[in-house]
Amino acid sequence: MAVDDWSWFFASEHGRDRMLREELESTSAAAQAARAQAWRLRSQLAQVQGSMEKRLTALSRAFDAYVELGHVRERLMDFGDTRLVRRDAARAVEALAAGHVPSPLDPADYESGYWLLDAVNAVVAVAAGRRDPELEERVVRGGRSGALFLVGCATALGHGAQVVDRLPATTTVDEAFDPASRVLADAAAAGLLGPAGLATLDPVVTAALARDADGWTQWLHDASGTDAVDAQLVWLEDHLAADPGPDAPAPQDAARVDEITGRLRALTSSLVAEGSDEERELLARAASLRHRIQHPEEEETAAPAEDGDRVLVRDWVLELARQPASAAGRQAREWLRAPLAALVERIPASPPRPERTASVVVDGWRIQAGEQGVDTEVVRRSRATVRDAELVRPASVTGCWVAGGLASLVGVLVLVDAVGAGTALLVAGLVLLALGFLLRERARAAHAREQQRQLAALEDAVRAAEQEASRLREEGARADAEHRARRERLLDRLAQPVGVTG
């Protein structure tokens, strides 16, 4: 609080100090509160500015999209008849879905070469039971979109069996199905294109499987989990089943049929939404702009890749072959026979093998044996080492000779003065010398016996090593024979209708 003059006048020195401290504390607290308030205001202002900038940016993006959409719409007005074709085509398809057969669209009512016009009329003709081959041929020649619409729409409406002959024109693959080809292939597998649906795909699927040679090799490696060709053949033999028997009536899976029918409808809807070839890019841009207007806060992202949902034909056929005995499963197993046979053919009948070796130890001798036999040079050097080993003179022989020589020498020296002692020393010396020679001969005999024993042990080790080498050769030959027999069995089995269970 403020200090008035009277309080200051009557206050003591201590009181004046207290009043000054209180005034300073009050001023400091007010300044701190002001700083906190200023910080809160700055934070709120930054949030407001950021929010406003974000909203202004989104609003600007939406406005730009709206303006561009207006220009796109003006350009689309030049394709007015295509919009009418799409509208009337949608009505015709709705009537077909309701069980009614509408009148065909009259080309004279439209100034457009839009493929949808002929495609819808072809579907109407199919539903009415009066197919028009010339009209269908014109649709197929007009591009893949028309052929896809014809087959996809007719199949979704329950008339797939009538247009099954047009299926190959819609299915273009290298080693994988694109999304459109995949849904039609699934429809054929589910029987929505009649009994001949899968058989109609035979040229396309067979060619795709044949082109995927490297893919089959990698598949076998991944499936068997090994690079060893023997183990790969064992895995293949274990997973090649015998004929599952006659085809069983395949019960219709209602949920599966509904799911595929929904995908067929989505396919035909997307084909219609794409528009004609001339307006396709404009329609796609218009859809992107409308999304930006509805969601201006989202950043514009690149369109997803068209082949993001591609599936390898090999994987599709393998999955189909896992079904129980049915027409679809049998057809898939028939498709698999040729690529699997080619895969087995690429596996050599006599694959290179690392030489197996074994070590044989007999009485201290270690001999290495392999399928090629025993290393004769090692054996020769070992024998030479034993034969060339020199005799080490025993210390007892040297001692006897030294003692005998000294005794004989001393005996000769003292023989003149002391005949008895000299004679005794001389005799003892001669005895020691003779004993030394005897010990040397015994050592030589023992050395010769040891050489013979070591040579005999070496020969035993060599014979054992040769037996081990023979065993290794027999095992290698047996493994090669089993490999060739298994390979031939697989080729023979693949020459006949087989089933694949894994």
GIJORA-V539971 format. One record per backbone hydrogen bond with DSSP energy under -1.0 kcal/mol. NH is the residue of the N-H (numbers start at 0). CO is the residue of the C=O. E is the energy in kcal/mol with one decimal. If there is no record, write none. Layout:
# GIJORA-V539971
nh=NH co=CO e=E
nh=NH co=CO e=E
This chain:
# GIJORA-V539971
nh=7 co=3 e=-1.9
nh=8 co=4 e=-2.5
nh=9 co=5 e=-2.5
nh=15 co=11 e=-2.7
nh=16 co=12 e=-2.0
nh=17 co=13 e=-2.1
nh=18 co=14 e=-2.5
nh=19 co=15 e=-2.2
nh=20 co=16 e=-2.4
nh=21 co=17 e=-2.5
nh=22 co=18 e=-2.1
nh=23 co=19 e=-2.5
nh=24 co=20 e=-2.7
nh=25 co=21 e=-2.4
nh=26 co=22 e=-2.3
nh=27 co=23 e=-2.6
nh=28 co=24 e=-2.5
nh=29 co=25 e=-2.1
nh=30 co=26 e=-2.2
nh=31 co=27 e=-2.4
nh=32 co=28 e=-2.4
nh=33 co=29 e=-2.1
nh=34 co=30 e=-2.4
nh=35 co=31 e=-2.4
nh=36 co=32 e=-2.3
nh=37 co=33 e=-2.4
nh=38 co=34 e=-2.4
nh=39 co=35 e=-2.3
nh=40 co=36 e=-2.3
nh=41 co=37 e=-2.4
nh=42 co=38 e=-2.5
nh=43 co=39 e=-2.5
nh=44 co=40 e=-2.4
nh=45 co=41 e=-2.4
nh=46 co=42 e=-2.3
nh=47 co=43 e=-2.6
nh=48 co=44 e=-2.8
nh=49 co=45 e=-3.1
nh=50 co=46 e=-3.0
nh=51 co=47 e=-2.6
nh=52 co=48 e=-2.9
nh=53 co=49 e=-2.6
nh=54 co=50 e=-2.7
nh=55 co=51 e=-3.0
nh=56 co=52 e=-2.7
nh=57 co=53 e=-2.7
nh=58 co=54 e=-3.0
nh=59 co=55 e=-2.7
nh=60 co=56 e=-2.6
nh=61 co=57 e=-2.8
nh=62 co=58 e=-2.6
nh=63 co=59 e=-2.7
nh=64 co=60 e=-2.4
nh=65 co=61 e=-2.5
nh=66 co=62 e=-2.6
nh=67 co=63 e=-2.7
nh=68 co=64 e=-2.8
nh=69 co=65 e=-1.8
nh=70 co=66 e=-1.7
nh=71 co=67 e=-2.5
nh=72 co=68 e=-2.7
nh=73 co=69 e=-2.0
nh=74 co=70 e=-2.0
nh=75 co=71 e=-2.4
nh=76 co=72 e=-1.4
nh=77 co=74 e=-1.1
nh=78 co=75 e=-2.0
nh=79 co=76 e=-1.1
nh=82 co=78 e=-1.2
nh=83 co=79 e=-1.6
nh=84 co=80 e=-2.5
nh=85 co=81 e=-2.4
nh=86 co=82 e=-2.3
nh=87 co=83 e=-2.8
nh=88 co=84 e=-2.8
nh=89 co=85 e=-2.3
nh=90 co=86 e=-1.8
nh=91 co=87 e=-2.2
nh=92 co=88 e=-2.5
nh=93 co=89 e=-2.3
nh=94 co=90 e=-2.1
nh=95 co=91 e=-2.2
nh=96 co=92 e=-2.6
nh=97 co=93 e=-1.5
nh=98 co=95 e=-1.5
nh=99 co=94 e=-2.7
nh=108 co=105 e=-2.2
nh=109 co=106 e=-1.5
nh=116 co=113 e=-1.3
nh=118 co=114 e=-2.2
nh=119 co=115 e=-2.7
nh=120 co=116 e=-1.8
nh=121 co=117 e=-2.3
nh=122 co=118 e=-2.0
nh=123 co=119 e=-2.6
nh=124 co=120 e=-2.2
nh=125 co=121 e=-2.1
nh=126 co=122 e=-2.6
nh=127 co=123 e=-1.9
nh=128 co=125 e=-1.3
nh=129 co=124 e=-2.5
nh=135 co=131 e=-2.7
nh=136 co=132 e=-2.6
nh=137 co=133 e=-1.9
nh=138 co=134 e=-2.0
nh=139 co=135 e=-2.6
nh=140 co=136 e=-2.5
nh=141 co=137 e=-1.3
nh=142 co=139 e=-1.2
nh=146 co=142 e=-1.4
nh=147 co=143 e=-3.0
nh=148 co=144 e=-2.4
nh=149 co=145 e=-2.6
nh=150 co=146 e=-2.5
nh=151 co=147 e=-3.0
nh=152 co=148 e=-2.7
nh=153 co=149 e=-1.8
nh=154 co=150 e=-2.3
nh=155 co=151 e=-2.4
nh=156 co=152 e=-1.7
nh=157 co=154 e=-1.6
nh=158 co=153 e=-3.4
nh=165 co=162 e=-1.9
nh=166 co=163 e=-1.5
nh=169 co=166 e=-1.6
nh=176 co=310 e=-3.3
nh=181 co=177 e=-2.7
nh=182 co=178 e=-2.1
nh=183 co=179 e=-1.7
nh=184 co=180 e=-2.5
nh=185 co=181 e=-2.7
nh=186 co=182 e=-1.9
nh=187 co=183 e=-2.3
nh=188 co=184 e=-2.4
nh=189 co=185 e=-2.0
nh=190 co=187 e=-1.2
nh=191 co=186 e=-2.5
nh=193 co=190 e=-1.3
nh=196 co=193 e=-1.7
nh=199 co=195 e=-1.9
nh=201 co=198 e=-1.3
nh=204 co=200 e=-2.8
nh=205 co=201 e=-2.8
nh=206 co=202 e=-1.9
nh=207 co=203 e=-2.1
nh=208 co=204 e=-2.6
nh=209 co=205 e=-2.0
nh=210 co=206 e=-1.8
nh=215 co=211 e=-1.9
nh=216 co=212 e=-1.8
nh=217 co=213 e=-2.2
nh=218 co=214 e=-2.4
nh=219 co=215 e=-2.5
nh=220 co=216 e=-1.9
nh=221 co=217 e=-2.7
nh=222 co=218 e=-3.1
nh=223 co=219 e=-2.5
nh=224 co=220 e=-1.8
nh=231 co=227 e=-2.1
nh=232 co=228 e=-2.4
nh=233 co=229 e=-2.2
nh=234 co=230 e=-2.5
nh=235 co=231 e=-2.6
nh=236 co=232 e=-2.7
nh=237 co=233 e=-2.4
nh=238 co=234 e=-1.7
nh=240 co=498 e=-2.7
nh=256 co=252 e=-2.9
nh=257 co=253 e=-2.7
nh=258 co=254 e=-2.2
nh=259 co=255 e=-2.4
nh=260 co=256 e=-2.7
nh=261 co=257 e=-2.3
nh=262 co=258 e=-1.8
nh=263 co=259 e=-2.4
nh=264 co=260 e=-2.3
nh=265 co=261 e=-2.3
nh=266 co=262 e=-2.2
nh=267 co=263 e=-2.5
nh=268 co=264 e=-2.5
nh=269 co=265 e=-2.3
nh=270 co=266 e=-2.1
nh=271 co=267 e=-2.1
nh=272 co=268 e=-2.6
nh=273 co=269 e=-1.4
nh=274 co=271 e=-1.2
nh=279 co=275 e=-1.1
nh=282 co=278 e=-2.6
nh=283 co=279 e=-2.3
nh=284 co=280 e=-2.3
nh=285 co=281 e=-2.5
nh=286 co=282 e=-2.3
nh=287 co=283 e=-2.0
nh=288 co=284 e=-2.5
nh=289 co=285 e=-2.5
nh=290 co=286 e=-1.9
nh=291 co=287 e=-1.9
nh=292 co=288 e=-2.3
nh=293 co=289 e=-2.2
nh=294 co=290 e=-2.1
nh=297 co=294 e=-1.3
nh=307 co=304 e=-1.4
nh=309 co=306 e=-1.5
nh=310 co=176 e=-1.8
nh=312 co=174 e=-2.3
nh=315 co=311 e=-2.2
nh=316 co=312 e=-2.7
nh=317 co=313 e=-2.5
nh=318 co=314 e=-2.3
nh=319 co=315 e=-2.0
nh=320 co=316 e=-2.4
nh=322 co=319 e=-1.5
nh=329 co=325 e=-2.7
nh=330 co=326 e=-2.3
nh=331 co=327 e=-2.2
nh=332 co=328 e=-2.3
nh=333 co=329 e=-2.3
nh=334 co=330 e=-2.2
nh=335 co=331 e=-1.7
nh=336 co=332 e=-1.0
nh=339 co=335 e=-2.3
nh=340 co=336 e=-2.4
nh=341 co=337 e=-2.5
nh=342 co=338 e=-2.1
nh=343 co=339 e=-2.5
nh=344 co=340 e=-2.5
nh=345 co=341 e=-1.6
nh=346 co=343 e=-1.1
nh=357 co=368 e=-3.0
nh=359 co=366 e=-3.1
nh=361 co=364 e=-2.6
nh=364 co=361 e=-2.4
nh=366 co=359 e=-3.2
nh=368 co=357 e=-3.5
nh=369 co=372 e=-1.6
nh=372 co=369 e=-1.9
nh=378 co=374 e=-1.7
nh=379 co=375 e=-2.6
nh=380 co=376 e=-2.3
nh=381 co=377 e=-2.1
nh=382 co=378 e=-2.4
nh=383 co=379 e=-2.4
nh=384 co=380 e=-2.2
nh=385 co=381 e=-1.8
nh=386 co=382 e=-2.6
nh=387 co=383 e=-2.6
nh=397 co=393 e=-1.4
nh=398 co=394 e=-2.6
nh=399 co=395 e=-2.5
nh=400 co=396 e=-2.4
nh=401 co=397 e=-2.5
nh=402 co=398 e=-2.8
nh=403 co=399 e=-2.8
nh=404 co=400 e=-2.3
nh=405 co=401 e=-2.4
nh=406 co=402 e=-2.7
nh=407 co=403 e=-2.4
nh=408 co=404 e=-2.2
nh=409 co=405 e=-2.7
nh=410 co=406 e=-2.4
nh=411 co=407 e=-2.0
nh=412 co=408 e=-1.8
nh=413 co=409 e=-2.3
nh=417 co=413 e=-3.1
nh=421 co=417 e=-2.8
nh=422 co=418 e=-2.5
nh=423 co=419 e=-2.3
nh=424 co=420 e=-2.6
nh=425 co=421 e=-2.6
nh=426 co=422 e=-2.6
nh=427 co=423 e=-2.7
nh=428 co=424 e=-2.6
nh=429 co=425 e=-2.2
nh=430 co=426 e=-2.6
nh=431 co=427 e=-2.5
nh=432 co=428 e=-2.5
nh=433 co=429 e=-2.6
nh=434 co=430 e=-2.7
nh=435 co=431 e=-2.4
nh=436 co=432 e=-2.2
nh=437 co=433 e=-2.2
nh=438 co=434 e=-2.7
nh=439 co=435 e=-2.2
nh=440 co=436 e=-2.0
nh=441 co=437 e=-2.3
nh=442 co=438 e=-2.4
nh=443 co=439 e=-2.4
nh=444 co=440 e=-2.5
nh=445 co=441 e=-2.6
nh=446 co=442 e=-2.6
nh=447 co=443 e=-2.5
nh=448 co=444 e=-2.4
nh=449 co=445 e=-2.5
nh=450 co=446 e=-2.3
nh=451 co=447 e=-2.3
nh=452 co=448 e=-2.6
nh=453 co=449 e=-2.8
nh=454 co=450 e=-2.7
nh=455 co=451 e=-2.5
nh=456 co=452 e=-2.7
nh=457 co=453 e=-2.7
nh=458 co=454 e=-2.5
nh=459 co=455 e=-2.3
nh=460 co=456 e=-2.5
nh=461 co=457 e=-2.6
nh=462 co=458 e=-2.7
nh=463 co=459 e=-2.6
nh=464 co=460 e=-2.6
nh=465 co=461 e=-2.6
nh=466 co=462 e=-2.3
nh=467 co=463 e=-2.3
nh=468 co=464 e=-2.7
nh=469 co=465 e=-2.4
nh=470 co=466 e=-2.3
nh=471 co=467 e=-2.6
nh=472 co=468 e=-2.5
nh=473 co=469 e=-2.4
nh=474 co=470 e=-2.7
nh=475 co=471 e=-2.7
nh=476 co=472 e=-2.8
nh=477 co=473 e=-2.7
nh=478 co=474 e=-2.8
nh=479 co=475 e=-2.6
nh=480 co=476 e=-2.5
nh=481 co=477 e=-2.7
nh=482 co=478 e=-2.5
nh=483 co=479 e=-2.7
nh=484 co=480 e=-2.8
nh=485 co=481 e=-2.9
nh=486 co=482 e=-2.5
nh=487 co=483 e=-2.6
nh=488 co=484 e=-2.6
nh=489 co=485 e=-2.5
nh=490 co=486 e=-2.4
nh=491 co=487 e=-2.8
nh=492 co=488 e=-2.7
nh=493 co=489 e=-2.8
nh=495 co=492 e=-1.5
nh=498 co=240 e=-1.9
nh=500 co=238 e=-1.7
